[in-house]
Amino acid sequence: MECCILNSRYNEEIIYRGFLMFVLAFLFPQISNWVIILVSSLLFGLAHTYQELW
């Protein structure tokens, strides 16, 4: 059971951030990859602000 919980965490991050980075790179091809990585990371973190901080 723990492997499923851990696996879903990583899959969520990979799928969400991977999709978001692809969309940002497609919509804004002139922006640096580093900026796209930073923006996708910030949006991913903001999407999880409803959870308690540990």
JOHUNOR-V432433 format. One line per field, one symbol per residue. ss: DSSP state (@ for helix, = for strand, . for the rest). phi: phi as a letter, one per 20 degrees, with the letter a starting at -180 (. if undefined). burial: + if it has 24 or more other ideal C-beta (glycine too) atoms within 12 Angstrom, else -. A space follows every 50 residues. Layout:
BEGIN
ss = ???
phi = ???
burial = ???
END
This chain:
BEGIN
ss = .@@@@@@@@@@@@@@@@@@@@@@@@@@.....@@@@@@@@@@@@@@@... ....
phi = .ffffffffffffffffffffffffffcfeeffffffffffffffffdff efee
burial = ----------------+--++--+-----------+---+---------- ----
END
